[in-house]
């Protein structure tokens, strides 16, 4: 039971916000690509595959992140008790766990077409080098956005067997969404990060965080408007975008206090709700 507990802690399976933020772009891409007149069987099956893939790859990514950052994690109050940093799980065992999770993720992946499989495999180096970025650039959140939202493109090509301007625009917008919410997340550890010398957009824009995050979120909202126009969605889609705007700009930013770590975490977690609202909004656009 102790080993199971450590595995869950290592993979963050007890914190679903991580894999849900990986899953939402997948379901967005699947929804804009899918022809619902053909029925729901394939949509439901692919949705299940994407949630499984998100859980497995996020878990493997957390392990790789903890291996790479073990020395940093020991110096940060929030992360010093993580299984690898605290020595409760060895690096060797963690690598074995990660390999198993990647193997299971590949079994999920092979249910898609060859183009999707190829594109997913090509993204693997980016996924596993992301943890290193905070050592070299103030923009690790940008690399996270590129990685975390890649599933949107994969979902599109799993249905259409090809790419178009619509998923590309949506993908770029989603990157800015991640850039915003992960900057908020970064303010939890900003004091420790500055001491140990790692970089982030939270540090780069610490003098005017609300302006930077607002610009990221506004760009995301603009891309949602563009997607609605390109997809010929009805007016109701654009009306319900107001909910997304209010959540991002009023709830997350207006009342944001970057000096309060628990508040930053709550604002970050609220993006799970935002992901659901965007999904429902796309369904409205497709079905009404």
C-alpha positions as CSV (number, residue, x, y, z in Angstrom):
1,X,0.0,0.0,0.0
2,X,2.9,2.3,0.7
3,X,4.4,1.7,-2.7
4,X,1.0,2.4,-4.3
5,X,0.7,5.6,-2.4
6,X,4.2,6.7,-3.5
7,X,3.3,5.9,-7.1
8,X,0.2,8.0,-7.0
9,X,2.1,10.8,-5.4
10,X,4.9,10.5,-8.0
11,X,2.5,10.5,-10.9
12,X,0.2,13.2,-9.4
13,X,-2.8,10.9,-10.2
14,X,-4.3,12.3,-7.0
15,X,-4.2,15.8,-8.6
16,X,-6.4,15.5,-11.8
17,X,-6.0,19.1,-12.8
18,X,-2.8,18.3,-14.6
19,X,-4.1,15.6,-16.9
20,X,-7.4,17.5,-17.4
21,X,-5.5,20.5,-18.7
22,X,-3.8,18.1,-21.1
23,X,-7.1,16.5,-22.0
24,X,-9.2,19.6,-22.7
25,X,-7.3,20.7,-25.9
26,X,-7.7,17.1,-27.1
27,X,-11.4,17.1,-26.8
28,X,-11.6,20.6,-28.3
29,X,-9.8,19.5,-31.4
30,X,-11.9,16.3,-31.6
31,X,-15.1,18.3,-31.3
32,X,-14.3,20.9,-34.0
33,X,-13.2,18.1,-36.3
34,X,-16.0,15.5,-35.7
35,X,-19.1,15.1,-37.9
36,X,-21.8,14.4,-35.3
37,X,-24.2,13.4,-38.0
38,X,-22.4,10.0,-38.2
39,X,-23.3,9.2,-34.6
40,X,-21.4,9.4,-31.3
41,X,-19.7,6.0,-31.2
42,X,-16.4,7.0,-32.6
43,X,-16.4,10.3,-30.8
44,X,-16.9,8.6,-27.4
45,X,-14.3,6.0,-28.2
46,X,-11.7,8.6,-29.2
47,X,-12.6,10.7,-26.2
48,X,-11.8,7.8,-23.9
49,X,-8.5,7.2,-25.7
50,X,-7.5,10.8,-25.3
51,X,-8.3,10.9,-21.6
52,X,-6.3,7.7,-21.1
53,X,-3.5,9.1,-23.1
54,X,-3.5,12.3,-21.2
55,X,-3.4,10.5,-17.8
56,X,-0.6,8.2,-18.9
57,X,1.6,10.8,-20.6
58,X,1.1,13.4,-17.9
59,X,2.1,10.8,-15.3
60,X,5.2,9.9,-17.2
61,X,6.0,13.6,-17.7
62,X,5.7,14.2,-14.0
63,X,8.2,11.4,-13.3
64,X,10.7,12.8,-15.8
65,X,10.2,16.3,-14.4
66,X,10.9,15.1,-10.9
67,X,14.0,13.2,-12.0
68,X,15.4,16.2,-13.7
69,X,14.4,18.7,-11.0
70,X,15.2,16.5,-7.9
71,X,18.0,18.8,-6.8
72,X,15.9,21.9,-7.3
73,X,12.8,20.3,-5.6
74,X,14.8,19.7,-2.4
75,X,15.3,23.5,-2.1
76,X,11.7,24.5,-2.6
77,X,9.2,24.3,0.3
78,X,6.3,23.1,-1.8
79,X,8.2,20.3,-3.6
80,X,10.9,19.1,-1.1
81,X,8.8,16.1,0.0
82,X,8.2,14.7,-3.5
83,X,9.1,11.0,-3.6
84,X,12.3,11.4,-5.7
85,X,13.5,14.6,-4.0
86,X,13.0,13.1,-0.6
87,X,14.6,9.8,-1.5
88,X,11.5,7.7,-1.0
89,X,11.6,6.5,-4.7
90,X,14.9,5.8,-6.5
91,X,15.7,7.3,-9.8
92,X,16.1,3.8,-11.3
93,X,12.6,2.8,-10.2
94,X,11.2,6.1,-11.4
95,X,12.7,5.4,-14.9
96,X,11.1,2.0,-14.9
97,X,7.7,3.5,-14.0
98,X,8.0,6.1,-16.7
99,X,8.9,3.5,-19.3
100,X,5.9,1.4,-18.4
101,X,3.6,4.4,-18.6
102,X,5.0,5.4,-22.0
103,X,4.5,1.8,-23.2
104,X,0.8,1.9,-22.1
105,X,0.4,5.2,-23.8
106,X,1.7,3.8,-27.0
107,X,-0.9,1.0,-26.8
108,X,-3.5,3.8,-26.7
109,X,-1.9,5.7,-29.5
110,X,-1.9,2.8,-32.0
111,X,-5.7,2.9,-32.1
112,X,-5.5,6.0,-34.2
113,X,-4.5,6.4,-37.9
114,X,-0.8,6.3,-39.0
115,X,-0.6,10.1,-39.4
116,X,-1.7,10.7,-35.9
117,X,0.7,8.0,-34.6
118,X,3.6,9.6,-36.5
119,X,2.8,13.2,-35.4
120,X,2.5,12.0,-31.7
121,X,5.8,10.3,-31.8
122,X,7.5,13.3,-33.3
123,X,6.3,15.4,-30.3
124,X,7.9,13.1,-27.7
125,X,11.3,14.9,-27.6
126,X,9.6,18.2,-26.9
127,X,7.5,16.6,-24.1
128,X,10.5,15.2,-22.2
129,X,12.9,18.2,-22.7
130,X,10.4,20.7,-21.3
131,X,11.6,20.3,-17.7
132,X,15.0,21.6,-18.8
133,X,13.8,24.9,-20.2
134,X,13.6,26.7,-16.9
135,X,17.4,26.5,-16.7
136,X,17.9,28.4,-19.9
137,X,15.0,30.7,-20.6
138,X,12.4,32.8,-18.9
139,X,9.8,31.2,-21.2
140,X,9.4,27.6,-19.9
141,X,5.6,28.2,-19.8
142,X,5.7,28.8,-23.6
143,X,7.3,25.4,-24.1
144,X,4.7,23.9,-21.8
145,X,2.0,25.4,-23.9
146,X,3.4,24.0,-27.1
147,X,3.6,20.6,-25.5
148,X,0.4,20.6,-23.5
149,X,-1.9,21.7,-26.4
150,X,-0.4,19.5,-29.1
151,X,-3.2,17.1,-28.5
152,X,-5.6,19.6,-30.2
153,X,-3.8,19.1,-33.5
154,X,-3.6,15.3,-32.9
155,X,-7.3,15.1,-32.3
156,X,-8.0,17.0,-35.5
157,X,-5.8,14.8,-37.7
158,X,-7.2,11.7,-36.1
159,X,-10.5,12.6,-37.7
160,X,-9.5,14.5,-40.9
161,X,-6.3,12.7,-41.7
162,X,-4.8,16.1,-42.6
163,X,-4.2,19.6,-41.2
164,X,-5.9,22.9,-41.9
165,X,-5.7,26.5,-40.7
166,X,-8.5,26.0,-38.1
167,X,-6.7,23.7,-35.7
168,X,-3.5,25.7,-36.2
169,X,-5.1,28.9,-35.1
170,X,-6.8,27.1,-32.2
171,X,-3.5,25.5,-31.2
172,X,-1.7,28.9,-31.1
173,X,-4.6,30.4,-29.0
174,X,-4.5,27.5,-26.6
175,X,-0.7,28.0,-26.2
176,X,-1.4,31.5,-24.9
177,X,-4.1,30.1,-22.6
178,X,-1.4,27.8,-21.0
179,X,1.1,30.7,-21.0
180,X,-1.4,32.6,-18.9
181,X,-2.5,30.0,-16.4
182,X,1.0,28.6,-15.8
183,X,2.3,32.0,-15.1
184,X,-0.3,32.3,-12.4
185,X,0.8,28.9,-11.1
186,X,4.4,29.9,-11.0
187,X,3.8,32.7,-8.5
188,X,3.5,30.0,-5.8
189,X,7.2,29.4,-5.9
190,X,8.6,32.6,-7.2
191,X,10.6,33.4,-4.1
192,X,12.3,30.0,-4.0
193,X,12.8,30.0,-7.8
194,X,14.6,33.3,-7.6
195,X,16.9,32.1,-4.9
196,X,17.8,28.8,-6.6
197,X,18.2,30.5,-10.0
198,X,15.5,28.9,-12.2
199,X,13.6,31.1,-14.7
200,X,9.9,31.6,-15.5
201,X,7.5,34.1,-17.0
202,X,6.3,34.6,-13.4
203,X,9.7,36.1,-12.6
204,X,10.1,37.9,-15.9
205,X,6.8,39.8,-15.6
206,X,6.6,40.0,-11.8
207,X,6.4,43.8,-12.0
208,X,3.2,43.7,-14.1
209,X,1.8,40.2,-14.0
210,X,-1.9,41.2,-14.7
211,X,-1.0,43.0,-17.9
212,X,0.9,40.0,-19.3
213,X,-1.6,37.4,-18.2
214,X,-4.5,39.6,-19.6
215,X,-2.8,39.8,-23.0
216,X,-2.4,36.0,-23.1
217,X,-6.0,35.4,-22.2
218,X,-7.3,38.1,-24.6
219,X,-5.3,36.5,-27.4
220,X,-6.9,33.1,-26.6
221,X,-10.4,34.7,-26.6
222,X,-9.7,36.3,-30.0
223,X,-8.7,32.9,-31.4
224,X,-12.0,31.5,-30.1
225,X,-13.9,34.2,-32.0
226,X,-11.9,33.5,-35.2
227,X,-12.6,29.8,-34.9
228,X,-16.3,30.5,-34.6
229,X,-16.2,32.6,-37.7
230,X,-14.2,30.1,-39.7
231,X,-16.5,27.2,-38.6
232,X,-19.6,29.3,-39.4
233,X,-21.0,28.9,-35.9
234,X,-24.3,30.5,-35.0
235,X,-24.7,33.6,-32.8
236,X,-25.3,31.6,-29.6
237,X,-21.6,30.4,-29.7
238,X,-20.4,34.0,-29.7
239,X,-22.8,35.0,-26.9
240,X,-21.6,32.2,-24.6
241,X,-18.0,33.4,-25.2
242,X,-18.9,36.1,-22.7
243,X,-18.8,33.5,-19.9
244,X,-15.2,32.6,-20.9
245,X,-14.3,36.2,-21.0
246,X,-15.7,36.9,-17.6
247,X,-14.0,33.9,-16.0
248,X,-10.6,34.6,-17.4
249,X,-10.5,38.4,-17.1
250,X,-12.7,39.1,-14.1
251,X,-12.4,36.0,-11.9
252,X,-8.8,35.0,-12.6
253,X,-7.1,38.3,-13.2
254,X,-9.0,41.2,-11.6
255,X,-8.9,39.7,-8.1
256,X,-5.5,38.0,-8.5
257,X,-3.1,38.5,-5.6
258,X,0.3,37.0,-6.7
259,X,1.5,37.3,-3.2
260,X,-0.9,34.7,-2.0
261,X,0.2,31.2,-3.1
262,X,-3.1,29.5,-2.2
263,X,-5.1,32.0,-4.2
264,X,-2.7,31.5,-7.2
265,X,-3.3,27.8,-7.0
266,X,-7.1,28.2,-6.9
267,X,-7.1,30.5,-9.9
268,X,-4.9,28.0,-11.7
269,X,-7.2,25.1,-10.9
270,X,-10.2,27.0,-12.1
271,X,-8.9,26.5,-15.7
272,X,-10.4,23.0,-15.5
273,X,-13.8,24.6,-15.4
274,X,-12.7,26.9,-18.2
275,X,-11.8,23.9,-20.3
276,X,-15.2,22.5,-19.8
277,X,-16.9,25.7,-20.7
278,X,-14.9,26.0,-23.9
279,X,-15.9,22.4,-24.8
280,X,-19.6,23.0,-24.2
281,X,-19.3,26.2,-26.2
282,X,-17.8,24.3,-29.2
283,X,-20.6,21.7,-28.9
284,X,-23.1,24.6,-29.1
285,X,-21.5,25.9,-32.2
286,X,-21.4,22.4,-33.8
287,X,-24.9,21.2,-32.9
288,X,-27.1,24.3,-32.9
